[in-house]
Amino acid sequence: MRRRMNPVVLVCILIAVIALLGIGTHVIMKYIPTKKQMDLNEYYGTVSEGEAAITIGTEILEQRGAISGDLAYLPIEVVNSYLNQRYYWDGEGQQVLYATPTELTSVPAAAEAGSEVWLKDGAVYLSLDYIKRYTDIDSYIYQNPSRIAIQKQFTGIMTVTAQKDTYVRYRGGIKSPVLTKVNKGDTLIYMEELESWTQVATWDGYVGYVEKKKISVPQETTMERSFQAEPYTYLTMDQPVNMVWHQVMSAEANVTLADAIQNMTGVNVIAPTWFFVQDNSGNLTSIATADYVALAHERGLKVWGVVDNFNYSENVDTTVLLSSTSARQNLVAQLVGAAAGAGIDGINVDFEYLKEDVGPHFLEFLRELSIECHKNNLVLSVDNPVPEDFTSHYDRAEQGRVVDYVIIMGYDEHYVGSEEAGSVASLPWVEKGIQDTIAEVPAERVINAMPFYSRLWKTEAGTLSSEAIGMDQAQQVVTENNAQTYWDNDVSQHYGSFEKDGISYQIWIEDSESIAAKVQLAKNYNLAGVAAWKLGFENSAVWQAITDNLNS
């Protein structure tokens, strides 16, 4: 007779089997990688009809490209921000301008797709073919959803290689959905290493994670490229630049040159303030004279005529002027024509108080001016304030690519209107200005400008004011008032103070010693040379101090 299994035991066995099945299922679910594909519409966001998601390098952008048939377009703002900033939208002419080192090209906008520039719903789009004409990129176009992947970096890239077939996942974890499959031997762009996963980007525009154990260690990679951009060439001097500005306010004042340079030595460039922007149409006032140029050349001086935007400031809005292509090109033509007519050697651009919105237009002005200057063998230099966050729109790096010399106006650390008295150009402040500039511009084409003036600070009844005075006048003030002076190592200048008629006076003195220290800085940083504002403010000893330190 068969014994029947105890019902209690049977129930326990069933419970154990179910538990084991549950544990097994849990283990399988926990440790078996998912092959579920990521919903790309969720990954890239909603992509409307006629749009395309954009990936550039390792970044997925919020902006959208445009697709029309087989043609793909990027917004000009995306191109300028990420790929090549030299595409310039000329709203006046309804065209895109592109300045190469030797010519200004233009492509008209069309209202329909098919052209290189598409004006779509009021926005400007550039075709990939047009972008590739002047920009070294690789592009990939995909569907479902429509997307454009751009690769722009081909040197010094950190990459990893898949050691076996694997997946790029949306997040780090085997249960994270799959973005794309990777085959053994495929190369990925390395981004960041986590504990067990590595963030990577694929060449076709996915950014995700792979298991660290399935890829190689990162290594630096440089890819061979056939693209060749037209290079800029520069008109530079064979010896260190030793320049001085000569403030000339009328054509008649040009006759003062002979007296002004009578005792001057060592200088090889003089920059007279000759050209003044007159209005928003780009018309120019010139007070250049051939006699001045002839005398300067006879004395071995190159002449770089200065153009400024502030002598007719009541008539000139620099943003309005430079954002108009017709006005900008009129200014370029008049400026180069006046320079060539006077027989000078270069143009020095001194556009000051530039607002942020004028930045792109100012750069386009420099590009267009550079083309015409070099056609006429004219050296092009541009003056810049000492770098600060609020002057980043000057874009010294781009300036340095298109002009011959970038000049740092290494003065006005403390200026008329400053809330506290202080040096016009303390040595640490000047040095930081040099360091910040050569971080963007090659040192061999950077000139540091120095002040030949000091500020006499006056505190009266709690109110601070100042006036700029030249070197001889500063010494006269010290002598006549028996001011106590001493050399301040913190600023590398003589400092003096005195009381008179209940008024407190302070002065940080620019003299041959302080100027020598600044010139030595230029030598230490291998700069192209120095400049000084302005002729007439110096004393007789300063010329030799500059020469000795510049040529040491």
C-alpha positions in Angstrom: 0.0 0.0 0.0 1.5 3.4 -1.1 2.0 6.1 1.5 0.4 9.4 0.6 2.6 12.5 0.9 1.8 14.6 3.8 -0.2 17.6 2.5 1.9 20.0 4.6 5.1 18.7 3.1 3.7 19.0 -0.4 2.8 22.6 0.2 6.3 23.3 1.6 7.9 21.8 -1.4 5.7 23.8 -3.8 6.5 27.0 -1.9 10.2 26.2 -2.1 10.0 25.5 -5.9 8.1 28.8 -6.4 10.7 30.6 -4.3 13.6 29.1 -6.3 11.9 30.1 -9.5 11.4 33.6 -8.2 15.0 33.8 -7.1 16.2 32.5 -10.5 14.0 34.9 -12.3 15.3 37.7 -10.2 18.9 36.7 -10.8 18.3 36.5 -14.5 16.5 39.8 -14.5 19.3 41.4 -12.5 22.4 40.0 -14.2 21.4 39.4 -17.8 21.9 42.6 -19.9 18.9 44.1 -21.6 18.9 44.4 -25.4 15.9 46.8 -25.3 16.5 49.8 -27.7 16.3 53.3 -26.5 13.4 55.3 -28.0 15.4 57.8 -30.1 12.5 60.3 -30.1 12.9 60.3 -26.3 16.7 60.5 -26.6 16.9 63.4 -29.1 13.6 65.0 -28.1 10.7 65.7 -30.4 11.9 66.3 -34.0 9.2 67.9 -36.2 8.7 67.4 -39.9 11.5 69.1 -41.8 13.7 69.4 -38.7 16.8 67.4 -37.7 18.4 66.9 -34.3 22.1 68.0 -34.2 25.0 66.4 -32.5 28.4 68.1 -32.6 31.3 66.1 -31.3 30.1 64.9 -27.9 27.3 67.4 -27.4 23.6 67.0 -28.4 22.3 70.5 -29.1 18.9 71.9 -28.3 18.8 73.7 -31.6 17.5 72.0 -34.7 18.8 71.7 -38.2 16.7 71.6 -41.3 16.2 68.8 -43.8 14.9 69.1 -47.4 15.2 65.9 -49.4 18.8 64.9 -49.4 20.0 68.3 -48.3 20.9 69.1 -44.7 21.2 72.6 -43.2 22.5 74.0 -39.9 21.4 77.4 -38.4 24.1 80.0 -38.9 24.2 80.6 -35.1 25.2 77.0 -34.6 27.8 77.2 -37.3 29.3 80.4 -35.8 29.2 79.1 -32.2 30.5 75.6 -32.7 32.2 75.2 -36.1 33.4 78.4 -37.8 32.7 82.0 -36.7 33.5 83.7 -40.0 30.1 83.2 -41.7 28.6 86.6 -41.5 24.9 87.4 -42.1 24.5 90.6 -44.1 20.9 91.5 -43.4 21.2 94.6 -45.6 22.2 92.6 -48.6 20.3 89.4 -47.7 23.5 87.4 -48.1 26.1 85.5 -46.2 29.7 86.9 -46.4 32.8 84.9 -45.7 36.2 86.5 -45.5 39.1 84.4 -46.5 42.7 85.7 -46.0 42.7 87.2 -49.5 39.0 87.8 -50.6 35.5 88.5 -49.4 33.1 86.0 -50.8 29.3 86.2 -50.8 26.3 83.8 -51.2 22.8 85.2 -51.6 20.0 83.8 -49.5 17.1 82.0 -51.2 13.6 81.5 -49.9 13.5 77.9 -50.9 15.8 74.9 -50.1 18.3 73.9 -52.6 20.7 76.9 -52.4 23.7 77.1 -50.1 22.0 79.7 -47.9 18.3 79.1 -47.0 16.3 81.9 -45.4 13.6 79.8 -43.7 10.9 81.4 -41.6 13.2 84.4 -41.0 16.1 82.2 -39.8 19.4 81.7 -41.8 20.5 78.1 -42.5 23.7 77.1 -44.2 24.0 73.9 -46.2 26.6 71.3 -45.1 28.4 71.6 -48.5 28.8 75.3 -48.0 30.1 74.8 -44.4 32.5 72.2 -45.6 34.0 74.6 -48.2 35.7 76.5 -45.5 35.5 74.2 -42.5 37.1 70.8 -41.7 34.3 68.6 -40.5 32.8 65.2 -41.1 29.0 65.0 -41.3 26.5 62.1 -41.1 22.8 62.3 -41.8 20.3 59.7 -40.4 16.6 59.1 -40.4 14.0 58.0 -37.8 14.3 60.5 -36.3 16.1 62.9 -38.7 19.4 63.9 -37.3 22.8 65.4 -38.3 26.0 64.3 -36.6 29.1 66.5 -37.0 32.6 65.7 -36.0 35.0 68.7 -35.9 38.0 67.6 -33.9 40.6 65.3 -35.5 43.8 66.0 -33.6 44.6 65.1 -30.0 41.4 63.2 -29.5 41.2 60.7 -26.6 39.8 57.4 -28.0 39.1 53.9 -26.8 38.7 50.7 -28.9 36.1 48.0 -28.3 37.8 44.7 -27.3 34.7 42.7 -28.1 31.2 43.2 -29.5 29.2 45.3 -27.0 26.6 48.1 -26.7 26.6 51.8 -26.0 23.8 52.4 -23.4 21.9 55.4 -22.4 23.1 55.3 -18.9 25.8 53.3 -17.0 24.2 49.9 -16.2 23.3 46.7 -18.1 19.6 47.4 -17.7 19.9 50.8 -19.3 18.4 50.8 -22.9 20.7 50.4 -25.8 21.6 53.3 -28.0 23.7 51.5 -30.6 25.7 48.3 -31.1 29.5 48.5 -31.2 31.6 45.8 -32.9 35.0 44.6 -31.8 37.7 46.9 -33.1 35.4 50.0 -33.4 36.9 53.3 -32.1 34.9 55.5 -29.7 35.6 59.0 -28.4 36.5 58.8 -24.8 34.8 61.3 -22.5 34.8 60.3 -18.8 35.7 57.2 -16.8 33.4 56.0 -14.0 33.8 53.0 -11.7 32.7 50.2 -14.0 31.5 52.2 -17.0 33.0 54.8 -19.4 31.2 57.6 -21.0 31.9 57.7 -24.8 30.6 59.2 -28.0 30.3 57.4 -31.3 31.3 59.1 -34.6 27.7 59.0 -35.7 26.4 61.1 -32.9 25.5 58.9 -29.9 26.6 59.9 -26.4 26.3 57.1 -23.8 28.1 54.5 -21.8 30.0 51.2 -22.3 31.3 48.7 -19.8 34.9 49.6 -19.0 36.1 46.0 -19.1 35.0 45.8 -22.8 37.2 48.6 -24.1 40.9 49.5 -24.3 42.6 52.1 -22.2 42.3 55.6 -23.6 44.9 56.8 -26.1 45.5 60.0 -28.0 44.6 59.8 -31.6 45.2 62.1 -34.6 43.4 61.5 -37.8 44.8 62.3 -41.3 42.9 65.0 -43.0 42.9 66.2 -46.6 41.2 69.6 -45.9 43.5 72.6 -46.3 42.3 76.0 -45.2 43.9 79.1 -46.8 46.4 80.3 -44.2 46.8 83.9 -43.1 50.2 85.5 -43.7 51.4 88.4 -41.6 53.3 91.6 -42.3 55.7 91.9 -39.3 58.9 93.7 -38.6 62.3 92.0 -38.4 63.2 93.9 -35.3 61.3 94.6 -32.1 58.6 97.2 -32.5 59.3 100.4 -30.7 56.2 102.6 -31.4 54.9 105.9 -30.1 51.5 107.5 -30.8 51.6 111.1 -31.9 48.4 112.9 -31.2 47.6 115.2 -34.1 44.3 117.0 -34.2 44.6 119.1 -37.4 46.5 118.9 -40.6 48.4 122.1 -39.7 49.7 120.4 -36.5 51.6 117.9 -38.7 54.4 120.5 -39.0 55.2 119.9 -35.3 56.7 116.5 -36.2 60.3 117.8 -36.6 60.3 119.4 -33.2 58.5 116.5 -31.5 61.0 113.9 -32.6 64.1 116.0 -32.4 65.5 114.2 -29.3 63.7 110.9 -29.8 65.9 107.8 -30.2 65.3 104.1 -30.7 61.7 104.5 -32.0 61.0 102.7 -35.3 57.2 103.3 -35.7 55.2 106.5 -35.2 51.4 106.4 -35.2 49.8 109.8 -35.9 46.1 110.2 -35.0 45.0 111.0 -38.6 41.8 109.3 -39.5 38.4 109.9 -37.8 35.2 108.1 -38.5 32.8 110.9 -39.3 29.3 109.3 -39.4 27.3 106.1 -39.5 27.8 105.8 -43.3 31.5 105.1 -42.9 32.7 108.4 -44.2 36.2 109.4 -43.0 38.0 112.6 -42.2 41.7 112.4 -42.9 44.4 114.9 -41.9 47.3 112.9 -43.3 50.0 114.8 -45.2 52.7 113.5 -47.5 55.3 115.9 -46.0 54.9 114.3 -42.6 55.3 110.8 -44.1 58.4 111.9 -46.0 60.1 113.4 -42.9 59.2 110.3 -40.8 60.7 108.0 -43.5 63.8 110.2 -43.7 64.2 109.6 -40.0 63.9 105.9 -40.3 60.3 105.7 -39.0 57.5 103.6 -40.2 54.1 105.4 -40.2 51.0 103.6 -39.0 48.0 106.0 -39.3 45.5 105.7 -36.4 41.7 105.5 -37.1 39.4 106.1 -34.2 35.6 106.0 -33.6 35.3 108.6 -30.9 36.4 112.1 -32.2 32.9 112.5 -33.8 31.2 110.4 -31.1 28.0 112.5 -31.3 27.6 111.4 -35.0 28.9 107.9 -34.7 27.1 104.8 -33.3 29.7 102.1 -33.8 27.1 99.3 -33.8 25.1 101.0 -36.4 28.2 101.8 -38.5 29.8 98.3 -38.4 26.6 96.3 -38.7 25.9 98.0 -42.1 27.9 96.2 -44.8 27.7 99.2 -47.1 28.9 101.6 -44.4 31.6 99.2 -43.2 32.9 98.6 -46.8 32.8 102.4 -47.4 34.9 102.9 -44.4 37.4 100.2 -45.4 37.7 101.7 -48.9 38.2 105.3 -47.7 40.6 104.2 -45.0 42.8 102.1 -47.3 42.6 104.8 -50.0 43.7 107.5 -47.7 46.5 105.4 -46.3 47.8 104.4 -49.8 47.4 108.0 -51.0 49.6 109.3 -48.1 52.2 106.6 -48.6 52.1 105.3 -45.1 53.1 101.9 -43.9 50.2 100.7 -41.8 46.9 101.3 -40.2 46.3 101.2 -36.4 42.6 100.7 -35.4 41.7 102.4 -32.2 38.0 101.7 -31.7 37.1 102.1 -28.1 34.1 101.6 -25.8 32.8 98.7 -27.9 29.5 97.3 -26.6 28.9 93.6 -26.6 26.4 93.7 -29.5 29.1 95.2 -31.8 31.5 92.3 -31.3 30.7 90.2 -34.4 30.5 93.3 -36.6 33.9 94.6 -35.4 35.5 91.3 -36.2 34.0 91.3 -39.6 35.4 94.9 -40.1 38.9 93.7 -39.2 38.6 90.7 -41.5 37.6 92.9 -44.5 40.1 95.6 -43.6 42.9 92.9 -43.4 42.2 91.8 -46.9 42.5 95.3 -48.3 45.5 96.2 -46.1 47.5 93.2 -47.3 46.6 93.9 -50.9 48.2 97.3 -50.4 51.2 96.1 -48.3 49.8 97.9 -45.2 50.5 96.5 -41.7 47.3 96.2 -39.7 47.3 96.6 -35.9 44.4 96.9 -33.5 44.3 98.4 -30.0 42.7 96.5 -27.1 42.1 97.3 -23.4 43.6 94.9 -20.9 41.5 91.7 -20.9 38.6 91.7 -18.5 35.5 89.5 -18.5 33.4 92.4 -19.8 35.6 92.8 -22.9 35.5 89.1 -24.0 33.4 90.2 -27.0 36.6 91.8 -28.4 37.6 88.2 -29.1 41.4 88.8 -29.1 42.0 85.2 -30.4 40.1 86.0 -33.7 41.7 89.4 -33.9 45.1 87.7 -33.6 44.3 85.4 -36.5 43.4 88.2 -39.0 45.5 91.2 -38.1 49.3 91.6 -38.0 49.7 93.0 -34.4 47.4 93.1 -31.4 48.3 96.0 -29.1 47.5 95.9 -25.4 46.6 99.4 -24.0 48.4 98.6 -20.8 47.2 101.6 -18.9 44.1 103.1 -17.2 44.2 100.6 -14.4 43.0 103.6 -12.4 41.4 106.3 -14.6 39.4 109.6 -14.4 36.3 108.6 -12.5 37.9 105.8 -10.5 36.5 105.4 -7.0 40.0 105.1 -5.5 43.3 106.6 -6.2 46.0 104.3 -7.7 48.5 103.6 -10.4 47.8 104.1 -14.0 49.8 100.9 -14.8 51.2 98.9 -11.9 53.6 96.2 -13.0 51.6 93.2 -11.7 48.5 94.5 -13.4 50.4 95.0 -16.7 51.9 91.6 -16.4 48.5 89.9 -16.0 47.3 91.8 -19.0 50.2 90.4 -21.0 49.6 86.9 -19.7 45.9 87.0 -20.5 46.5 88.3 -24.0 49.2 85.8 -25.0 46.9 83.0 -23.9 44.8 84.0 -26.9 47.3 85.6 -29.3 50.8 84.5 -30.3 53.3 86.5 -28.2 55.4 87.3 -31.3 52.5 89.5 -32.6 51.5 91.2 -29.4 52.7 94.7 -28.5 52.4 96.1 -25.0 51.6 99.8 -24.8 52.8 101.9 -21.9 51.8 105.3 -20.5 54.1 108.2 -20.6 51.7 109.9 -18.2 50.8 109.7 -14.5 47.7 110.8 -12.7 47.8 113.4 -10.0 45.1 112.5 -7.6 43.4 115.2 -5.5 41.1 114.5 -2.5 39.2 117.6 -1.4 36.4 117.6 1.1 36.1 113.8 0.6 35.8 114.1 -3.2 38.4 112.4 -5.4 39.5 113.7 -8.8 42.5 113.4 -11.0 44.3 114.8 -14.0 46.8 113.2 -16.4 50.2 114.8 -16.5 53.4 114.1 -18.4 56.7 113.0 -17.0 58.3 116.4 -16.7 55.2 117.9 -15.2 55.0 115.1 -12.6 58.6 115.8 -11.5 57.8 119.5 -11.3 54.8 118.8 -9.1 57.0 116.7 -6.8 59.8 119.2 -6.6 57.6 122.3 -6.1 55.6 120.8 -3.3 58.5 119.0 -1.5 56.6 115.7 -1.9 58.0 112.7 -0.1 58.6 109.9 -2.6 59.8 106.4 -2.4 60.1 103.4 -4.7 57.1 101.1 -4.2 58.1 97.5 -5.1 54.5 96.4 -5.2 53.8 98.5 -8.3 57.4 99.2 -9.5 56.9 102.9 -9.5 57.8 105.9 -7.3 55.0 107.0 -5.1 54.6 110.5 -3.7 52.1 112.4 -1.6 51.7 115.9 -0.1 49.2 118.3 1.5 48.5 121.7 0.2 45.7 124.2 1.1 43.8 121.5 3.0 43.9 119.2 -0.1 45.6 115.8 -0.2 47.6 114.8 -3.3 48.9 111.4 -4.4 50.8 110.4 -7.4 52.2 107.1 -8.8 54.9 108.3 -11.1 55.7 107.0 -14.5 59.4 107.7 -15.3 62.4 106.0 -17.0 62.6 103.4 -14.2 59.0 102.3 -14.2 59.0 102.3 -18.0 62.2 100.2 -18.0 60.5 97.6 -15.8 57.5 97.4 -18.3 59.8 97.0 -21.3 61.6 94.2 -19.5 58.3 92.5 -19.1 57.8 92.6 -22.9 61.2 91.0 -23.3 60.5 88.4 -20.7 57.4 87.3 -22.5 58.9 87.4 -26.0 56.5 90.0 -27.2 56.8 91.7 -30.6 57.6 95.0 -28.9 56.3 98.0 -27.0 54.3 101.2 -27.7 53.8 104.4 -25.7 51.0 107.0 -25.3 52.0 109.6 -26.2 54.7 111.6 -27.8 55.2 114.8 -25.8 54.5 113.3 -22.4 58.0 111.7 -22.1 61.2 113.1 -20.6 64.6 112.9 -22.3 65.7 109.8 -20.3 62.9 107.5 -21.2 64.0 106.8 -24.8 67.3 105.3 -23.8 65.6 103.3 -21.0 63.3 101.7 -23.6 66.1 101.0 -26.1 68.4 99.5 -23.5 65.8 97.1 -22.2 64.1 96.3 -25.5 67.3 95.3 -27.2 69.1 93.8 -24.3 
